Amino acid sequence: MTAPEDLALYVHWPFCVSKCPYCDFNSHVRAEVDQAAWRDALLADLRHEVALLPGRRLRSVFFGGGTPSLMPPATVAAVLDAAVAAWTPAGDLEVTLEANPSSVEAARFADLARVGVNRVSLGMQSLDDDALRFLGRAHDAREGLAALDVAQRVFPRVSFDLIYALPGQAMRAWKAELARALAFGTEHLSLYQLTIEPGTRFATEAAAGRIVIPDGDTAADLFELTRAMTAAAGLPAYETSNHARPGAESRHNLAYWRYRDYAGIGPGAHGRRGRLATTRRRKPENWLTAVSRNGHGIEREDPLDPHTRAVEALLMGLRLTEGIDLDRIARLAGGEAPVDSRAVALLERQGLLARNGAHLRVTDAGALLLDGILGAVVRAQTAVAV
């Protein structure tokens, strides 16, 4: 008997206490939230996906946002129970919830663990109070560390995020902060360089010259330091910005990067349902109205042609340290993999790519230039055999 195909479920909770100036995620501040209405709507949106994805094995569930630690544990439980009842849960089902490290949200951690959350991802962002104020965070370093302590006592698996390459951040300061972060002993760290995203308050500040992020050489030095320190501590990079002990990688995020199917419910959630890309309505009120009217919050369902699927798998997979299987990419393409072999050969000679038969990966040196490498290796659709 063939085993059911693995599936990941993403649940988007769009609400935050405040909007951070660097954030371009689908997050919204609302004075009041009708919790019962939101629970019912999420369950309806989930039922729609269940009907279209029958007989799957549920490998991971990820509650993202926004700030899903603001969700009532009863809502988390209702969604989890419905998902597990509809699909076949993996024996080691990973259930992740993103949380802000505030004392109010930490008070809910035990209840969230009781309803099935077994992995938490804390948005610490910094261990320095000045940096936290600059980033517009509502917590200070002491409150964040207290929440981390609670999380480590309550959840079997803990990760937290830090943002570096801040304006004026010296190498020695980041080295000290990262060393402190590694000393807490979590199994996973997500370490992101600050980027100025269009439409954010930081974009306005940067355009006016009031924010200047480190130049390319400085950012590269910080990136290399980060990789060296995490590897030495036993948490090597397994993706561009994610570091974990072997075996502690985020299974949910690996589903994205390995280009597996995933269902996405809630405002603005994306999904991949075989050869179809799904997109939910972004604005919370519009999504609620759509669910009430249609039984789901879908705004678009876009067919994915073989070339597009192959390119998406290529671009996502090369973010991973493990790299990609070009034979699988070719199968997705329905013929030849959309890879520029001359560009690959040149990048190999430069030490930026490594190829072994059908296996292709970006080297440590190449990770510094990932965006340029991705742009170079993808071959135009007109050159793909059909």
N, C-alpha and C positions, 0 to 999 in steps of 0.2 A: 504494500500500500504506500502510495506517495505521501510524504509528509507535507502538511499545509505550508504554503509560502509565508515567510516571515513578513510582519507588518509592524510599523511604528505608528503611534498616535500622538499628535500634537494638539494641545488644548490651549487656546489663547485667552488670557484674562487681561483686558485692555486698560484697567484702571490703576492709577498711581496717586499717591498723596500729593506729589508735585512733579513737574516736568523738568528733568535735568537738562542743562544747556547744551550738552554734547549729543543728546539722544535723538535718533531719527526713527526709533521703533514706533509701532502703532500703540501709543500710550496716551491716555486721556485722564484729566482730572475732573471728577464729578462730586458735587456736594452730597448726593445721595445715590444709592444703588439699590434697586428692588431685587434683593437676593433671591427670592422665590422665583421671580420672572426669569432671572438669569440662569438659575439652575434648570428650570424647565426648558429654556431655549437651548442650552448646551446639550441637554439630553435629546432634544428633537434633532438638532444638527448631527449628533452622533448617530442616531437611528438611520438617518439618510445615508451616511457612509457605510454603516453596517450592511444595509440592504444591497449596496453596490460592491461590497468586498466580502462576500461570504466565505466561510471555511478557512479563514486565515489563522496563523499562529501569531499572537500578540507578543512581540519581543520587548517593546519599551513603550512607556507613556511619559510625556514631557509636558508639564504645566509651565508655560512661559508667558511673558507679558511685555509691558505692564508689570504689575507686581502681584503675582498669583498667591503670595503668602498673605494677601489681604482677603483671599477667598475663605468663606466659612468652611471649616473642615467637613461639614455635612455635605457641601456641594462637591468637594473633592471626592468624598466617599461615594456619592451618587454616580458621578461620572466613571470612577474606577469600577464600581460594581457593575454598571451597565456594560462597560467595555469587556470586562472579564467574562460576563455572562454571554456576550454575543460572539466573542472570538475565543480561540483556544489559548490560554495564557501559557507562556513559556515557564518552565519550572524556576528559572532565575529571572523572572520578569523584573525589569528595571523601571522604577517609578520615580522620576525626578521632578522636583518643584523648585523654581527660582524664588529666592527670598531676599528681601532687604534686611540687613542686620540691625534692625531696630528692636528695642526692648518689647514694644507692643507685638511685633510679629514673632519674636522669639518665644513669647508666652504661648503661642499656638503650636510650637514645634512638636510637643508631646502628643497633642491631639492629631496632628497631621501624620505622625508616625503610626499612631494607632489605627488610622483608616487605610494605611497601605503605602504611604510615601516612604521609600527606603533610600533615597538619595536627595540631598539638597545642594543647590548651587547658590552660594551667597554673593550678593553684589557688594562686596567690601569696597572695591575700586581703589582704595589707598589705606595705608596705615598711618598717614600723616594728616593732622587736623587742618593745616593750611591748604593742602591739596584737596581735601574733602570739601572745604568751603569753596575753593575755586571750581570744583566739579559740580557744585550745587547739591551735594548730598545732604540728606536730612539728619544723618547720624554723625557722631564724632568717632574717633578711633577707639576710645574706651568702650563705648556702647557696641561698636562693631566687634571688638574682641570678646566682649561678654556674650554676644549672640553666637559667635563662633564656638565658644566653650560649650554653650547649651547644645548647639547642633552636633558637636562631636560626641556628646554624651547620649543624644537621643537617636541619631540616624546612623546606620551602619556605614554609609558612604557619604563623604562630604567633599565638596569642591568650593573654591571661591575665586572671584575675579579680581584682578588688579589692572589699573591703567597706568602706563608709563610713557616715557617720552613727552612729558609735560613741558610747557614753556619754562625755560631756565633750569630744568632738572639736570643736575650734574651726575656724571657716571658714578661717583662714589656714593651719592645719595641713593640712587636706584640699587646699587650693589648692596648697601646696608639694608634697604627695605626688603629686597628679595630674599636676602639671607634670613631675615626675621620671619618672613612668610613661610619659607621652607622649614623653619624650625618648629612650626606648629604641627607638622606631621600629617597633613591631609594627603589623600591619595591622588588628588587631581588639582591642577591650577590652570585657570584660563588667564593669559597674560596678553593684553592688547595695547598696542601703541595708540596714542590719542590721534584720531583722524578728525578732520573738520568736515562734517557732513552737511550737504546743502539743506537749507531750510531750517537749520537749528540756530539757536541764539549765538553759539560759538561761530557759526559761519558769518553772521553779521559783525561780530566783534573782530574776526580775522580780516574781513574785508575793509574794516576801518583802521586796521593796523594795531589794534589793541591787544591782539593775541598773535604770537609768533611761535609756531612749534619748531622743534629742532630740525636742522637741515638734514639732508640725506645721509651725509657721512656720520653725523652724530647718531642719527636714528639707527644706522647700520651697526655702529659700535654697541649701542644699547641692545640691539637684537642679538648680536653674537654673544655678548655677555650673558644675556638671559638664557640662551640655549646651553652655554657651557655650564652655568651654575645649576640649572635644573637637571641636566644630564649627570653631573657629578653627585647630585643629591638623590639620584635614582628615579627621577621623574622626567625622562627624556621627552622631547617633543614628538608627538605622534601626528600632529597637524600643525599648520602654520603658527597658531597662537595657543595651542592646547598641549598640556604636559601631564603625564600620568605615570604612575607605577605600572609596569607591565601587567595587563589584565584588568586594570582599573579605568580604562578608557571609557568615555561616555558611549554606551551602546546606541543610544538614540541618535546622537550626532553622527556616529559612524554610519547609520542607515542613510543619512543625507549624503555623506561624502562617498560612500560606496554605491550610491545611486540605486537604492532600494525603494520599494513602494512605501508611502506613508500617507495617512489620512490627517487632514488638518481641519479642526473645527474652531469656531469662535471668530470674532471680528478680525478681518485681515489675514486669517490663516491661509497658508498655501498647502497644497498637497500634490502628490504624484500618484495617480491611480492608473498604473500600466502606461498606456500611450496617451494619457490625458493629464493635463496640468489644471488643477483647480485653484480658484482664488475666491475667498469670502469677502463680503463687503467690509470696508475698513471702519467706518464710523459706527460706534456702538449702537446708536439709535436706529440707524439704517439697517444694521444687521438684525436687530431685534424685530423690526418690522418685516423684514424679508422672511425670517423664520416663522413668524406668525402667519404670514400670507402663503408661503410656499412649503413650509415644513423643513427648510434648510436656509442657510445664509449665503449660498453661492452667488457670486456676481458673474464669474466667467468660468467656462470649461473650454480649454484650448487644446485641440489635438496636437500631438507632438509627432512630427515626421521622423523617420529613422535617423536622418542626419542630425537633427536637433537633439534627439536623445543621446546619440553617440557623443556629440560635442559637450552636452551637459555632463555626461559621465566622465569624460576626459578632463574637463575643467575642475570638477569637484574632486575627482580621484587624485589628481596631481598635487592637491593641497596636503595629501596624506604622506607621511614619511614612507609608508609601505608602497606607495605608487599604484600603478594600474596594470591590468592585464589587457594588452592590445587585442588579443583574440576576442575577449568579451566585448570590447569596444567595436570591433568589426562586426560581431553578431548583432549588436544594437543598430549599427549602420546598415545592416542588410547587405554587406559587401566588404569593402575595404575600409579600414579605420581612417577617419578624416585627419590624418597626421601628415605634416610636411616632413618627409624623410630627410630632405637636405638640411632643413633647419635642425632636426633632431641630431643628425650627424655632426653638424657644426657645434651645437651646444654640448654634445658629448666630448668633442675634442677640447672644448674650453673648460671641461670639468663641472658643468652646470647640470647636466643630465647623465644618468647611468642607465644603460639598456643591457638586458641579459635575455636574449631570445625575444619572447613576447612580453617580457616584463619591463616597464619603464618607470623610472622614478626621478624626482628632483633631488640633487645632492644637497648637502649642507650649504655648500657655497652658492648653489642655485637658489636656495630658499630666500636669500636676500633679494633676489631679482625675480620673484615668482610671477608678478603681473606681466613683466616683459616676456618671460619664457612662455607663459600661457598664450599670449598673443602671437608668438612666433610659431608655435608648433601646430596650431589648428589650421587645417587646410580648407580652403573655400569650398562651398557646396558644389560649385560647378565642376570641380576636379574630382569629385567622388564618383566611383563607379556605381551605376544603378542597374 
